C-alpha cells in the first residue's frame, strides 16, 4: 500500500513543480519581514528638541552656527545621561525680546543657566532627520513615547490573537484558502495604515495587519513542507525561513531609498497584492485533502504535479476514489493538542521553546542597544548574522537531526547571556561578539523550533499546532521591552541573568522531545504516540489506498 511520501517519491519529491511553488512562496516569507520588524524604520526616534518661537529668527540675526544655536538655547545639552532634559524641556524665555544679545544671550537673565526655569515643549519639537517616521509625524516623544511601544505591541497582540483563530481556519478550510484570505486582508490593512490620518486609526490597521500576516506566513510554511518529499522537507523549511532574512536585507535598502514612513509602508505593501496570483500558481496540500477525505481532489493534484515534473502518474492513484469513504474525516480541535500524554508533553515544551526564543532574540537586540552608528548599517550587519545560522542548519540537519542542535544552541545562547554579565562595558567589541554569538544561537533555535513544531503534530491539526505554540512567541514579543528596560533600572545585568536562565532551561527541556530525523510526517495522533517506537513505516502514515483485495481477508 502506497503512502503519501511513497507517491511523492514516484512523482518527484522536489521536482520542477515543487521548485516553482517553493520560490513563489519564498516571496511571501520575505514580505513578512517589514511587518515583523518594520518598526525599526517606521518608528525610529531621531534626536529632537523643543521648538521655541523666536529662536530661529534670533539665530539668523546673529549668524549662529547650528552648534552655537543648540549650545545657547537648549537646556541640559552635553550633560551625560541627561538626554531627557534637552529633548523634552525648554527654557521659559521669550526669545523675541530685544534685550537678548548674540553672545551667550541667557547670561543677562541669570548668572547660571541651571537657575533658569524650565517648561515642557508647548510648541512641538524640532527633529534632526531628513525623513519622517510615525514619531516625527505624530510627536510620539517625551510623555507620549509609550505610544511607540504600543504601536509595536499591537502587531504582536495581532499575531497572538491570529494564532488562536487562523491556525484553525487553515486546518478546517485548507492551507491555500487561508493563505489567500489572509494575504488580501494584510495587503489592504497595510495600505490603509499608510494613509491613516491619525494615530488611533493607524493603530487599528496595524492590529488588523498583525491578526492575519503571521497566519499567511505560517500557512505558506506548512503548505510548502507538505508539498515536498521527506528528503527535501527540512531543506525547504530552512530556506523558506532564510527568505525572511532576505526580506530584512531588502527592507534596509527600501528604507534607505524611501526615508519617509508613509512611502516606505506603501512600497513594502503594494507588491503583496500580487500574491493573490497564488490562486493559480500554488495548489492545495494533498496531505490536507486526504486528511479531510477529499481523495479525488488529492489524486487530481498529485497527477498534475507528476505531469509538471515529467513523471508518469503512479498506478496506485487510480485506486483511491473507490475507497473514498472508508475512514472518518478528521476535524481539528484545540483539545487535540492535549488529548494524549505525548501530545500534551510536546505542546507544553514547544510553548516554552517559542516563548524563550522570542524573549532571547528580541532581548539581545534591545540590550545591546543603539550603538550611535548608522541606523541602516547597524540593522544590515545584525541581519547578516542570520545567514550563517541558516547555513549551519542546512549543513548539519540531515547528519545529526534537529534535537541535539536545538538543545546545544539553546545552551549556547543562554551561556552567552551569562558570560556577558562578567564582561566589562569598556570592552565594547567583546560584548558585541559575545552578543552576536548569542544572537546566532537563538536564530538557529528559532528556525529549528519552527521545523520541529511542524513535525510533531499530525496533518489534520498541524497548522493549528504551529499557530497555537508560536503564539507564545508573540507573548514574548509583547513583554520583552518591559523585561529589558524595567529590569535594567534595578540592575543592568538582571535581564541577561534572566535570559541565561531561560536559555539553559530550554536546552534541558529540548532533550525531552523525540528526534524526528528520517521519520515520515505523522498523520494521526496514534503516529505521535508511536514516534519513539521502532515501528514499521506503514504504521506511521495515512494510506492513499485504505485496503486492496490482497488484504481484504485480514
N, C-alpha and C positions, 0 to 999 in steps of 0.2 A: 504493500500500500504506500502510495506516494504522499509525502508531507509537503507543506508549503515551501520549505527550504529545498527539498528534492526537486520540485518543479522549477524553482528559481535557478537551481544549478543547471537544469536542462535548457532553459530558455535564455540563460545569461544572467549571472549574479550581479554583474556590473557592466552590462553591455552598453551599446550606443544610446539606447533609450534612457537607461538609468543615469548615464553621464549627463545627458541633456537636462533631465529633470533635476539632477543634483546642482548643476551650475545655475539654473534658473532660481532654485530655492536658496542658493547661497546669496543671491541679491537681496532676498528677503531678510536673511540673517544680518547682512551688512547694514541694511536700512534701520535695524533696531538700535544701532549704536547711538544715533543722535537723540533718540527718545530716552535711553538709559543714562547717558552722561552728558547730554546736551546742555545741562545746567551750567557746565564749566564755562561755556561761551554765551549762552543766553542770559545767564545771571551773574556775570563777572562784576566785581565791585572795584572800580578804579579808585585811585587816590582822589579825595574830594575835600572841599572846604566850604564854609558858609558863603553864600552870596551876600555881600554887603553893599547897599546902594551908595554910590559916590566913590567907591574905591577905584573903579576902572577909570573914571574921569580924573581923579587925583593922580593916578599912576601915569596917565597920558600927559597930564600937565607938567608933571615933574620929570618925565622921561625915565621912569624906573625900569630896570630890567625885571624879568619875571621873578628872579630870586630876591631882589630888593623888595618887590611888592609883597611877596609872601612873608619875608622877614619882618616888615614893618606892620603888616595888617592882620596876620594870622596868629592867634594865641597858641602857646604850647609847642610851636614848631621847633624841632631839633632836640626836644626832650625825650630821652629814651623811654619807651613803654608808655608814652602819653599820646598815642595816635588819636584816641577818642576825643581829647580836648580840641585839637586843631581841626578835626573833621566834623565835630558836632557843636562847637560853640564859637561865638564871635565876640569881639569887644563891643560893649554897649557905648558906641561912639558915633556921633554924627559926622560922617566923613565929608559932608558937604560944607561944613563950616570953614570960613576963610582963614581962621586962626591957625590952621594946621599947616606946618611947613613941609618942605620936601625932604629934609634930613631928619630922620627919626621923628616923625610927626607926633608921636604919642608922648614924647619927652616932656612937652609943656603941660600935659594933663596929669602926669604922675611921675614921681621920681623912679618908681619901679613898676614895670608893666603888670607884675603879678598883683598889684593893688587895684588895677582897673577892673570894674565889674564885667562879668561875662554873662551872656544870654544865649538862648537857643537860636538855631537858624530859622528866622521868620520869613525869609525871602527866597528860600530854596538853596540849592547848592551849585557849586561850580565843579565839574568833573574833568579830570585830566585824561581825556581819551578822545581820539578822533572818531570813534564809532559810538555805538549805543548798545544798551542792554536793558532788560526789564528793570534793573536797578536804577539806571540813569533816567529812564522814561517815567517811572512811577515813584522815584525818590525813595527807594527801599533801603534807606541807610539810617544810622543812629537809632532812634526809638522805633523805627519800622523795619529794622534789619531782619527781624524774625520772620518777616513775610517771605524772604528769600528761602529760608528753611522750609516754610510751609509750602511754597511752590514745589520744592523737590519732594517733600513728604507726600504731597497729593498724588504724584505719579506712582510712588511706592504703595500708597494706600490703594490706588487703582490696580496695581499689579496684584496686590493681596486679594482684593475682592474679586478680581477677574479670575484668579487661580481657583477660587471656590466654585465658580459657575461655568467658565469656558471649558475647563477640562471635562466636565460632564457633557457639555454640548458636543465636544469633539468625539467623545466615546459613544454618545447616543445617536447623533445625526451624521457623523462622519468627519474625517480629518479635512477633507477638501472643502466641504460646505462651511465648516468652522473657519478655515483659513480665509476663504473669500469674504465672508461677512465681516470678520474682524479687521481685515486689511482695508476694506471700504470705510468702516467706521473710524479707524485710526487715521486714514488719509483725510477724511472730511473734518474730523476734530482738530487735526494738525493745522489745516488751512484756517479754520475758524479761530484757532488760538493766535495765528499770525496777524489776524485783522481785528482781534478783540479790542474794544475801545477803552476798557478799564481793567483794573487788576482782578476784580471779582469774576468777571466773565472769562478772563484768561485762565484763572484758577480752575473754573468749571471745565473748560475744554481740555486743560491739562489732565484733570482727573479722568475725564472720559477717554482720553487717549491712553492713559495708563490701564484702564479697565480692559482694553482689547489688544493692545500692542504686544504684550508679553504672550497672550494667547495665540496670536498669529505666529510668533516666533516658535513657540513650543509645538504648535500644530505642524509647522514645516519640518521641525526636527524629528518629530515622531513619524511623519509621512515618509521622509527620505530613508530613515532607518528600517522602515517596514517594506520599502520597495526593492531593497538590495539583498543579495545573498548573505549568509552568515560570515563568509570570509571577508566581506567588504564593509560590514555594518559599522564596526568601530572606526574604520578609517574615515568613512563619510561623516560620521558623527563628530569626529575631531575636526575635520576640515570645515564642516558646517559652522562650528564654533570659531574656527580661525577666521572665517569670513567676517565675523563680528569685529575682530581685531583690524581687518582691512577697512571695515566701516569706520573705526576710530581714526585711522590714518586719513581717510577721505574727509572726515569731519574737520580735521585740523586744517586741511587745505581749503575747504569751502569757507570755513570761519575766517581764515586769513584774508581771502579774497572779498568776503562779504562781512565786514565788521559790524554791520547793523543787524540787530537781532530779528526784526521782522522779515527782512530779506533772507537772512540765514534760515529761519524757520520755513519759509516758503520753498527755498532751494532744496531742503532735505525732505520736504513733504510731498511736493507736486509729483516727483517721479514715482512715488509709491502707488499712484493710481494705475500705473502700467501693470501692477501685479494682478489686476483683475483679468489679465490675459491668461493667468494660470488656469482659468476655466477650460481653456482649450489645450494648454501645454502640459498640465500635470493631471494624472489620473487619481481616482480614489484608491486607498490602500486595499489591495486584495485580501490581506490578513483581516482587516476590519470587516470587510464584506462577508468573509467566511464566518467570522465570529457572530455576525448578525444573520447567518443562514441565507445570505443573498448570493448563493453559489453561482447562479447563472451570470450575474454581473462580474463576479470574480474571475470566472472562466474566460469571459469575453476580454477582460482587461489583460489577463496573462497571455492570452492568444495574441493580442495586439502587441504586447511587449516582445513576444517571441518573433513576431513579424518584423518589428523595427530593429531587433538585434540580429536579424538574418538567420534565425534558428527555426526549425520546424516545430509546430505545436505538438507537445507530448500526447501520445495516445491516451494517457491516463486522464486527461482533461475531459474526455467525452463521457466518462462515467459519472461525473459529479452531478449533473442535473437529475439523474434518476433517483438519487438519494437525498434530495434537497431538504426533506422534512423529517429526516431520521432522528436528528438530535435537536435539543431545545435551543431556541435563540437565547443568547446571553445579553443581559442588560446591565450596565454599570451602576454601582451604588457606592456611596461613601462608606457604608458598612463593610463592603468587600475588602477594604484596605485593612480592616481589623478583624476579619472573620475567623482566621486560624492563627495559631501561635506564631508560625513563621511569618505570616503576613503582618501581624502586629509588631513583631520584633523588627522586621525590615522597615516598616513605616516609622516607628519611633526613632530608630537610628538615623534614617535618611532625613527626617525632620531636623534633627540636631546638626547633622553634617551641613545641610543647606544653611541653617542659621549661622553656624560658625564660619562658613565660607564667606558669607556676606559681611559679617562683622569684621573679620580679619582683612578681607580685600579692601573694603572701603576705609576701615580704621587705619590701616597702614598708610594709605594715601593721605588721609587727613592729618595723621600725627606728624608725618614728615613736614607737612605744611607748605606754605608758599615760600619758595626759595628766593624770591625777589628778582628772578630772571625773567626771560621771555615766556609769556603765557603759552604761546603756541609751541615753542621748542620744548618746554617742560612737559607739556601734555604728550608731544610726539615721542620723546625719549621714554616716558613712563609706559606708553603703549607698546613700544618696541620689545619690552621685557616679555610680553605675552607670546611672541613668535617662538623663541627658544623653548618656552614651556610646551607649546603645541608640537614642535618638532621632537622634543624628548618623548612625548607620549606616542607619537607615530612610530618612533624607532624601537620602543620597548614594549608596547602594549601586547603585541602578538607573541612576544617571547616570554614575558613574565606576568601578563594579565593586568587586571585593574586593582585587585585587592591590596597587594603589598605596596605598590607605588602610592595608592591613596593614603594608606596608613603612614608611610615614611614621609611623604611631603606634608601631611598634616603636622607631623612631629617636627619637621624642618621649619615650617612657618612658626610654630609655637616656640621652638628653640631660638629662632632669630629674634622674636619679640623679647624673649627672656634675656638674650645677650645684649640687646640694646639698652637694658636697664643699667648695665655696668660700663657702657662706653661714654666717655666724656663728650659733652656737647661741643667742645672745642675741636674734636676730631670729626669734622663735618663729613669728609669723604668716606670715612669708615662707617659712619652712621648710614650714609646713603647706600653704600654697598651692601651692608647687612640688611637694610630695609628692602633693597631690591631682591635679595635672596629670598626674604620672606614673601615679597610680592610674587616672585616667580613660583614659589612653592604653593601659595594659595591659589594662583591662577591654574596650576596643574590640578589642584584639588577640585576647583570649580568645574573644570572640563570633565574630570573623571567621575565626579558625583552625578553629573547630568547623564553620563553614559550608563553608569551602574544603575541609576534610578530607573531608566527605561528597561533595563534587562532583568529587573527583579519584580516586575509585575506582569500578569497575563495580558494578552492582547485586548480583551474586551474592557479592561479597566486601566490600561497602560497610560493613556493620556491623562486620565483623571488622577492617577497616582503621581505622575510627574508634576502636574499642576498643584496638587494639594501639598506635596512635600516641598516643592520650590516656593510655596507661599511663605514659608519661614524665612526664606532668603529676603523677601520683601519686608517682613517684620524686622529683620536685622538691619535692613537699609533705613528703616524709619528711626530706629533708636540709636544707631551708631553715632550720629553727630552729638547726641546728648552724652553718650558714654565717653567720647573723646574730650569734648570741651568742658563738660561739667566736672569730670573726674580730674582733669588737668589742673583745675583750680585748687584741688586738695593736694595733689602731688603729681608732678609732670609725668612720672613713670607709672602711675597707677593704671592708666589704660593699657599700657604694654604688659603689665603684670596680668591683667585680666585676659588680654589676648593670648598670652602664653598658656594660661590655664585652659582656655577654650581649645586651642590647637592641640595641646598634649592629650587632653581627654578625648578629642575627636580621633586622634591617631589610635588610641587604645580601643575605642568603640568600633572603629572600622574593621578590626580583626574579627568581630562577631558576625560579619556578613559573609555569605558564601562567595567563592570565586566563580565568575561566570565565563571564564575563558573556555572557548571551544564548545559551549553549550548552545543549543537551539533556543530561540526566543520562547519563553513559556507561553502557552496558550490558555491554560486553565489554572485555577487555584491549586488543583492537585499537583500540577507540574512544579509549582513553587514549593510545596511540601516535600517534593522528591529531589530538590536541587542538589543536596549533598549525598544522595544515594547513587550507587552505581547502577543506574537504570539503563535499559536498552533505549536507543534513540527514539524508537517508535512510541515509547511510553511517555515521552516528554512533549509531544506535539499534537496539534489537531490534524486530522487526516482530510485530504481532499476527497479520498474515497472512504466512506464510512465502513463498508463491507463489500466484498466481492463474493462471487459464487464459491470461490475456493475456500472461503472461511465461513460459509453460511451454516455449516453443520457444527461449528464450535460453540 
